[in-house]
């Protein structure tokens, strides 16, 4: 399986990040890119089920999984974290997503 992340950016143009979780060099590169994007303030949104999108809060480079807040609707398990909202894991190799740079978020109403 291959994960795909479309990266939208105004200054450098759009790009696409694809990787295979079974190839260590591709997995390491994807982890480095996604972690850097989150540090720089990119909004990464993934499709967790048909028509349902969630914002990524963190990325686990060891397992190549996106971490998103909240529990699924049907989950009844207790939260694993003591403070804050619990985080779910979504496999990055099987999920498509979109990353939007901070500069691409639009403009204020008075800018035009």
BELNOR-V835956 format. One record per pair of residues at least 4 apart in sequence whose ideal C-beta (glycine too) atoms are under 6 Angstrom apart, sorted by the first residue. I is the first residue (numbers start at 1). J is the second residue. D is the distance in Angstrom with one decimal. If there is no record, write none. Layout:
[[I & J & D] [I & J & D]]
//
This chain:
[[1 & 93 & 5.0] [1 & 94 & 5.0] [2 & 18 & 5.5] [2 & 20 & 5.2] [3 & 19 & 5.7] [3 & 92 & 4.7] [3 & 93 & 4.4] [4 & 18 & 5.0] [4 & 96 & 5.0] [5 & 17 & 4.4] [5 & 97 & 4.9] [5 & 99 & 5.8] [6 & 16 & 5.5] [6 & 98 & 4.9] [7 & 15 & 4.5] [7 & 99 & 4.6] [8 & 14 & 5.4] [8 & 100 & 5.0] [8 & 104 & 5.4] [9 & 101 & 4.4] [10 & 103 & 5.0] [10 & 104 & 4.7] [17 & 33 & 5.8] [19 & 26 & 4.1] [19 & 30 & 4.0] [20 & 26 & 5.2] [21 & 27 & 5.7] [21 & 64 & 5.3] [21 & 93 & 3.6] [27 & 64 & 5.5] [31 & 35 & 6.0] [31 & 61 & 3.5] [34 & 59 & 4.7] [35 & 59 & 5.4] [37 & 42 & 4.0] [37 & 99 & 5.4] [41 & 102 & 4.5] [42 & 99 & 4.8] [42 & 101 & 5.7] [43 & 100 & 4.8] [44 & 56 & 4.1] [44 & 97 & 5.7] [44 & 99 & 4.6] [45 & 53 & 5.1] [45 & 55 & 5.5] [45 & 98 & 5.4] [46 & 66 & 5.7] [46 & 95 & 4.9] [46 & 97 & 3.8] [47 & 53 & 5.5] [47 & 96 & 5.9] [48 & 52 & 5.3] [48 & 54 & 5.0] [48 & 90 & 6.0] [54 & 68 & 4.4] [56 & 66 & 4.6] [56 & 68 & 5.9] [57 & 67 & 5.5] [57 & 68 & 6.0] [57 & 69 & 5.5] [58 & 67 & 4.2] [59 & 66 & 6.0] [60 & 65 & 4.7] [64 & 92 & 4.8] [64 & 93 & 5.9] [65 & 89 & 4.4] [65 & 91 & 5.7] [65 & 92 & 6.0] [66 & 90 & 4.7] [66 & 92 & 5.4] [67 & 87 & 4.5] [68 & 88 & 5.3] [69 & 85 & 4.5] [69 & 87 & 6.0] [70 & 85 & 5.9] [71 & 75 & 4.1] [71 & 86 & 5.7] [79 & 86 & 3.7] [80 & 86 & 5.9] [81 & 86 & 5.7] [90 & 95 & 5.4] [100 & 104 & 5.2] [107 & 111 & 4.2]]
//
